[in-house]
Amino acid sequence: MRLSPEQPLSDREIEQLEQFLLDDDNLDAPMDVSTLDGYLCAVLSGPKLIMPSEWMRWVWDMEKGERAPTFRNEKQAQCILKLLMRHANDIAGTLTYSPEDYEPLFYERETDEGAVSIIDEWCLGYVKGMSLDPAGWRPLLDAQPDWFEVIQLYGTERGWERLKTLVEEHPDSLARHQACVEQIAPAVRNIHAYWLARRGPADDEVQGQRQPVRKASAPGRNDPCPCGSGKKYKRCHGAPGALH
């Protein structure tokens, strides 16, 4: 039974978020929703608390973290920010309270043998999430490299060269690919559980990361705007008419 305290995004809401990310002309390198899902999974599973005002700017601009989105109005800004926070909360809540229910958000393509999961984008997002705290992740990467093998195979330039030999050029490539797909969710659960077990009652920083935000409400007026602009919320998306 799913115990996540946050309502998952519906298919319609996922499509709404995807359309905004890919249709905003002001964004040169935004994440798609599968990349976003992998990215948030890493951000919310790692050893260090990363605030929304930091991780969100890479959602809009995956390459430099500098570009901010253009919203039509305040209503759209609040809608998109709440969708992002709800999805983050759902991932955090599911991994914390019912990890057996966690499943990555993969794209799919239809083949003669049925639907095949496309995992490249998701893995790219996870690797990007890890890059926000490379030193923090290094001990686990060294201790449990097998947990990261498939993610790095599909999500890094170095891995792509090996991917050709190990999977794409193999006579039974589809079966090998599916075997890789099936390794991701268990690995992600192991990674999250590893860091979860290492936080103590007084470790407020990690505890704050693991506990999902119960309500995806707007931040306080003097808090950093979660869009990643660096401005206070009251002078950014909390200011009437002051939209990016």
Secondary structure, DSSP 8 states (H G I E B T S, - for coil): ----SS----HHHHHHHHHHHHH-TT-SS---HHHHHHHHHHHTTSSS---HHHHHHHHH-TTTS------SSHHHHHHHHHHHHHHHHHHHHHHHH-GGG-----EEEEETTEEEEE-HHHHHHHHHHHTTSHHHHHHHHHH-HHHHHHHHHHHSHHHHHHHIIIIITSTTHHHHHHHHHHHHHHHHHHHHHHHHHT--TT-HHHHHHHS--S------TTSB-TTSSSSBGGGTTTSTT---
